[in-house]
Amino acid sequence: MDMINQRMLNQGFLKVERYHSLCQRQVKAQLPRRESERRNHSLARHADILAAVETRLSLLNMTFMKYVDSSLCCFIPGKVIDEIYRVLRYVNSTRAPQRAHEVLQELRDISSMAMEYFDEKIVPILKKRLPGADLSGRLIGSAPVAGPSTSLTTMSLLAKNTPSRSEMTKVQQQVKVNGASMTVLRRENQEVRVKQLEQQKQLQDQEQKLLEQTQVIGEQNARLAELEHKLRELMDSAVGGGARPAVAASTTAASSAVATTSSAAVATATSAVGSPPLKRTRKSSDLPRQSKRLRSKK
C-alpha cells in the first residue's frame, strides 16, 4: 500500500507539470507577440497566474524531486497537487479571473509550509538515519535487509553529496546573478551591433558624397578647359583684326598728304604767272589754313 501511494503521488506531480505546460502553451498561442499588447489583452491575468504556478512548480521540483529520483522518498505534499489542479482548472474555465495574488494565496501558503517542513524535519532524518535498515525499508518501500548492501551504500553516498537548503538558495542566487549579467552583456552586445551598423551607414553615405563631389569637380574642370579654349580663340581673332585697320589708316593719311602737296604746288604756280592782288592775298591767307589742317590730320 505504501509503494502504491508513493507511486501515485510521484505520478500526480509529473502529471500536474504536464497539464500546466499544456495550459501555458494554449494561452501563449493566443497572446500577441509584443509585450505592450499583452498587458492589455484579455488573457493577461491567465498568463500571470500560469507564470506564478510555474515558479511554484520549479521550487517544489528543486526541493522534493532530487530525493524522489534517488528513491529515498516520494512527493509527500499531495494537497499541493490538488491545489495546483484547482488553480489550473479555474484558469481554463474562467474568462475573467481574479488577480494572481488572490488566486494563488492558498497555493503559496501550503507549498511554502510543505517545503519548510520537509527541509527542517525530514531532510535531517534522511541524512542521519539513512544507514539503518528499518529506515531504508520504510523509505524505499521494501522489506528490511540485514547487513550492508550496495543499495544502502549508494544511498548513503547520495545523501552525503546532496546539498542543503542554504546551499541551494546560494546556488539559485548565483544563477540569478549570472542570468542578470548575461542579459546585461546581451544588451551591450546589441547596442554595439547597432552602433556598428550606424557607422557603416555613415561611411557609405560619405563614400557616396565623395563620388558625387569628384563627378562635380570633373565637370567643372571640363567647363574650365572649354572656357580657356574659347578665350584663346577670341585673343587670336582680336590680334588679327587690329593689324588691318592700322594699315588702312596709314594709306588714307598718305593719300591726304599727297593731295595737300599737289594743291600747294598749283597755288604757287598761279601766283608766279600773275594774278590780281586780292586773289593773291586770299590765296596767301588760305595757305596757313591748309597747313593747320594738314597738321591736325598728321
C-alpha positions as CSV (number, residue, x, y, z in Angstrom):
1,M,0.0,0.0,0.0
2,D,2.8,2.4,0.8
3,M,4.5,1.7,-2.5
4,I,1.3,2.3,-4.4
5,N,0.7,5.6,-2.6
6,Q,4.2,6.8,-3.3
7,R,3.9,5.9,-7.0
8,M,0.6,7.7,-7.2
9,L,2.0,10.9,-5.6
10,N,5.0,10.9,-7.8
11,Q,2.9,10.4,-10.9
12,G,0.5,13.1,-9.8
13,F,3.2,15.7,-9.6
14,L,4.5,14.7,-13.0
15,K,1.0,14.9,-14.5
16,V,0.3,18.3,-13.0
17,E,3.5,19.6,-14.5
18,R,2.4,18.3,-17.9
19,Y,-1.1,19.8,-17.5
20,H,0.4,23.1,-16.6
21,S,2.7,23.1,-19.6
22,L,-0.2,22.3,-21.8
23,C,-2.3,25.2,-20.4
24,Q,0.6,27.6,-20.7
25,R,1.2,26.7,-24.4
26,Q,-2.5,27.2,-25.2
27,V,-2.6,30.7,-23.5
28,K,0.7,31.8,-25.1
29,A,-0.6,30.7,-28.5
30,Q,-3.5,33.2,-28.1
31,L,-1.4,36.1,-26.8
32,P,0.2,38.7,-29.1
33,R,3.9,38.7,-29.6
34,R,4.5,42.2,-28.3
35,E,4.8,42.8,-24.6
36,S,2.9,46.1,-24.7
37,E,-0.1,44.4,-26.4
38,R,0.0,41.5,-23.9
39,R,-0.7,43.8,-20.9
40,N,-4.0,45.0,-22.3
41,H,-5.1,41.6,-23.6
42,S,-8.0,39.6,-22.1
43,L,-5.7,36.7,-21.3
44,A,-3.1,38.8,-19.4
45,R,-4.2,37.6,-16.0
46,H,-4.3,34.0,-17.2
47,A,-0.7,34.3,-18.2
48,D,0.3,35.9,-14.9
49,I,-1.3,33.1,-12.9
50,L,0.3,30.4,-15.0
51,A,3.7,32.1,-14.7
52,A,3.3,32.2,-10.9
53,V,2.3,28.5,-10.9
54,E,5.4,27.7,-12.9
55,T,7.7,29.3,-10.3
56,R,5.9,27.3,-7.6
57,L,6.4,24.1,-9.5
58,S,10.1,24.8,-10.1
59,L,10.6,25.4,-6.3
60,L,8.8,22.1,-5.5
61,N,10.8,20.3,-8.1
62,M,14.1,21.5,-6.6
63,T,13.0,20.7,-3.1
64,F,11.5,17.2,-3.5
65,M,12.4,15.6,-6.8
66,K,16.0,15.2,-6.0
67,Y,15.2,12.7,-3.3
68,V,12.4,11.2,-5.3
69,D,14.6,10.5,-8.3
70,S,17.1,8.8,-5.9
71,S,14.3,6.6,-4.5
72,L,14.7,8.0,-1.0
73,C,11.1,9.2,-0.6
74,C,8.1,10.3,-2.6
75,F,6.4,13.6,-3.3
76,I,4.9,14.0,0.1
77,P,2.5,17.0,-0.1
78,G,-0.4,15.6,-2.0
79,K,-2.6,18.6,-1.0
80,V,-0.3,20.9,-3.1
81,I,-1.0,18.8,-6.2
82,D,-4.8,19.1,-5.5
83,E,-4.4,22.9,-5.1
84,I,-2.4,23.2,-8.4
85,Y,-5.1,21.3,-10.2
86,R,-7.8,23.6,-8.8
87,V,-5.9,26.7,-9.9
88,L,-5.3,25.4,-13.4
89,R,-9.0,24.3,-13.9
90,Y,-10.1,27.7,-12.6
91,V,-7.9,29.4,-15.2
92,N,-9.2,27.3,-18.0
93,S,-12.8,27.7,-17.1
94,T,-12.9,31.4,-16.3
95,R,-12.7,34.2,-18.9
96,A,-12.1,37.0,-16.4
97,P,-10.2,35.5,-13.4
98,Q,-9.2,37.4,-10.3
99,R,-5.7,38.8,-9.7
100,A,-2.8,36.4,-9.4
101,H,-2.1,37.0,-5.7
102,E,-5.8,36.4,-4.8
103,V,-6.0,33.1,-6.8
104,L,-2.6,31.8,-5.6
105,Q,-2.7,32.7,-2.0
106,E,-3.7,29.2,-0.7
107,L,-1.2,27.5,-3.1
108,R,1.7,29.7,-1.8
109,D,0.8,29.1,1.8
110,I,0.6,25.3,1.7
111,S,3.5,24.9,-0.7
112,S,5.8,27.1,1.4
113,M,4.7,25.2,4.6
114,A,5.4,21.9,2.9
115,M,8.9,22.9,1.7
116,E,9.8,24.3,5.1
117,Y,8.6,21.2,6.9
118,F,10.5,18.9,4.5
119,D,13.7,20.9,4.9
120,E,13.6,21.2,8.6
121,K,12.1,17.8,9.7
122,I,12.6,15.2,7.0
123,V,15.9,16.0,5.4
124,P,17.8,15.7,8.7
125,I,16.2,12.3,9.3
126,L,17.2,11.2,5.8
127,K,20.7,12.3,6.4
128,K,21.1,10.8,9.9
129,R,19.2,7.5,9.7
130,L,19.9,6.5,6.2
131,P,22.4,3.7,7.0
132,G,19.8,1.9,9.2
133,A,17.8,-1.0,7.7
134,D,14.5,0.0,9.1
135,L,14.6,3.5,7.7
136,S,15.8,2.3,4.3
137,G,13.0,-0.2,4.1
138,R,10.4,2.4,5.1
139,L,11.6,5.0,2.7
140,I,12.1,2.8,-0.3
141,G,9.0,0.6,0.3
142,S,10.9,-2.7,0.5
143,A,11.4,-5.2,3.3
144,P,14.3,-4.5,5.7
145,V,17.5,-6.3,4.8
146,A,20.1,-7.4,7.4
147,G,23.6,-6.3,6.9
148,P,25.0,-3.7,4.5
149,S,24.2,-3.8,0.8
150,T,25.3,-2.0,-2.3
151,S,22.0,-0.1,-2.5
152,L,22.5,1.3,1.0
153,T,26.0,2.4,0.3
154,T,24.9,4.2,-2.9
155,M,22.0,5.9,-1.0
156,S,24.3,6.9,1.8
157,L,26.7,8.5,-0.7
158,L,23.8,10.3,-2.4
159,A,22.6,11.6,1.0
160,K,26.1,12.8,1.8
161,N,26.6,14.5,-1.5
162,T,23.1,16.2,-1.6
163,P,23.4,19.9,-0.8
164,S,21.4,21.6,2.0
165,R,18.7,24.2,1.7
166,S,21.1,27.1,2.3
167,E,23.4,25.8,-0.4
168,M,20.5,25.5,-2.8
169,T,19.5,29.1,-2.1
170,K,23.0,30.3,-2.7
171,V,23.2,28.4,-5.9
172,Q,19.8,29.9,-7.0
173,Q,21.0,33.4,-6.1
174,Q,24.2,32.8,-8.1
175,V,22.2,31.6,-11.1
176,K,20.0,34.7,-10.9
177,V,23.1,37.0,-10.7
178,N,24.6,35.2,-13.7
179,G,21.4,35.4,-15.6
180,A,21.2,39.2,-14.9
181,S,24.8,39.7,-16.0
182,M,24.2,37.7,-19.2
183,T,21.2,39.9,-20.0
184,V,23.3,43.0,-19.5
185,L,26.0,41.6,-21.7
186,R,23.5,40.8,-24.4
187,R,22.0,44.3,-24.3
188,E,25.5,45.8,-24.5
189,N,26.3,43.5,-27.5
190,Q,23.1,44.6,-29.2
191,E,24.0,48.2,-28.6
192,V,27.5,47.7,-30.1
193,R,26.0,46.0,-33.1
194,V,23.6,48.9,-33.6
195,K,26.4,51.4,-33.4
196,Q,28.4,49.4,-35.9
197,L,25.5,49.4,-38.3
198,E,25.1,53.1,-37.9
199,Q,28.8,53.7,-38.6
200,Q,28.7,51.5,-41.7
201,K,25.7,53.6,-43.0
202,Q,27.6,56.8,-42.3
203,L,30.7,55.5,-44.1
204,Q,28.5,54.5,-47.1
205,D,26.9,58.0,-47.2
206,Q,30.3,59.6,-47.0
207,E,31.7,57.5,-49.9
208,Q,28.6,58.4,-52.0
209,K,29.1,62.1,-51.3
210,L,32.8,61.8,-52.3
211,L,31.8,60.2,-55.6
212,E,29.3,63.0,-56.2
213,Q,31.9,65.6,-55.4
214,T,34.5,64.0,-57.7
215,Q,32.0,64.0,-60.5
216,V,31.2,67.7,-60.0
217,I,34.9,68.6,-59.9
218,G,35.4,66.7,-63.2
219,E,32.5,68.6,-64.8
220,Q,33.9,71.9,-63.6
221,N,37.4,71.0,-65.0
222,A,35.8,70.3,-68.4
223,R,34.0,73.6,-68.4
224,L,37.2,75.5,-67.5
225,A,39.0,73.8,-70.3
226,E,36.3,74.9,-72.8
227,L,36.4,78.4,-71.5
228,E,40.2,78.6,-71.9
229,H,39.9,77.3,-75.4
230,K,37.3,80.0,-76.2
231,L,39.4,82.7,-74.7
232,R,42.4,81.7,-76.8
233,E,40.3,81.8,-80.0
234,L,39.0,85.3,-79.1
235,M,42.5,86.6,-78.4
236,D,43.8,85.2,-81.7
237,S,40.9,86.8,-83.6
238,A,41.4,90.2,-81.8
239,V,45.1,90.3,-82.7
240,G,44.4,89.5,-86.3
241,G,41.7,92.2,-86.7
242,G,43.7,95.0,-85.1
243,A,46.6,95.0,-87.7
244,R,44.2,95.5,-90.7
245,P,42.7,98.8,-89.5
246,A,46.2,100.2,-88.8
247,V,47.3,99.6,-92.5
248,A,44.1,101.2,-93.8
249,A,44.6,104.3,-91.6
250,S,48.2,104.7,-92.9
251,T,47.1,104.5,-96.6
252,T,44.4,107.2,-96.1
253,A,46.9,109.5,-94.4
254,A,49.4,109.2,-97.2
255,S,46.7,110.0,-99.9
256,S,45.6,113.1,-98.0
257,A,49.2,114.3,-97.7
258,V,49.7,113.9,-101.5
259,A,46.5,115.8,-102.2
260,T,47.6,118.7,-100.0
261,T,51.0,118.9,-101.6
262,S,49.5,119.0,-105.1
263,S,47.2,121.8,-104.1
264,A,50.0,123.8,-102.7
265,A,52.0,123.4,-105.9
266,V,49.1,124.6,-108.0
267,A,48.8,127.7,-105.8
268,T,52.4,128.6,-106.1
269,A,52.3,128.2,-109.9
270,T,49.3,130.5,-110.3
271,S,51.0,133.2,-108.1
272,A,54.1,133.1,-110.3
273,V,52.2,133.6,-113.6
274,G,50.3,136.6,-112.4
275,S,47.0,137.4,-110.8
276,P,45.3,140.4,-109.1
277,P,46.5,141.4,-105.6
278,L,43.2,140.5,-103.9
279,K,43.4,136.9,-105.2
280,R,47.0,136.8,-104.1
281,T,46.1,137.9,-100.6
282,R,43.3,135.4,-100.4
283,K,45.5,132.6,-101.6
284,S,48.2,133.6,-99.3
285,S,45.7,133.7,-96.5
286,D,44.4,130.3,-97.4
287,L,47.8,128.7,-97.2
288,P,48.2,128.7,-93.4
289,R,44.7,127.2,-93.0
290,Q,45.7,124.3,-95.2
291,S,48.8,123.8,-93.2
292,K,46.8,123.7,-89.9
293,R,44.5,121.1,-91.4
294,L,47.5,119.0,-92.5
295,R,48.9,119.2,-89.0
296,S,45.7,118.2,-87.5
297,K,45.5,115.2,-89.9
298,K,49.0,114.3,-89.1
